[in-house]
Amino acid sequence: SSFNWSFQAMEREVVAAFAKGEPDEIMSSAFKLRVTREDIHTLRNLHWLNDEVINFYMNLLVERNKKEGYPAVHAFSTFFYPKLISGGYRAVRRWTRGVDLFRQDLILVPIHLKVHWALAVIDVRKKTIKYFDSMAQRGDKICETLFQYLQEESQERRNLELTFSEWTLHSMESHEIPQQLNGSDCGVFVCKYADYISRDKPITFTQNHMPYFRRKMVWEIIHQQLL
């Protein structure tokens, strides 16, 4: 069948991408980002994803969501949150030049916790900030920091006070979202949480989907389009 054929063709490309080669060979470049063969190799089973792969994938989500019928999404780079913590609002004030966060539906904030990836999602429509962690760590402090950032952004851009009592901040519990069962898939979980959330879909995948998701992401990054 054509599905079978295309699956085999896709599989061949993934195998080729995982093969030995120049580590700094550029496999994909878009959104002012470059993904090298070395970066792609972080998508091999049981490897930790790096900033390059996660940032590229977040940009693919934003790009897809420009289509009719999808929520409007803005994704911050993985470097946004550390910058916000170290330098406060002033340090990231210019990150939103040309984008009005308050006209977005969803804002994705990938968060790197030294040896672990997590995701914060600001839903502007529902006035919620949720923290998604595939190891069920709590992110209450992270949600508060992001709310404080939003307050300052609102004040700066719209001269408007955000009312804390109107917002809900919540760390997702382990029974609410799928959890990883190994020490290496957190980055893939973050990407797929973001994928499902940005389609307003319930998060139904499990640890078992990870090997497939990793291979699919290789293809998507190389072709710069989501399947």
Disulfide bonds with the S-S distance in Angstrom:
none
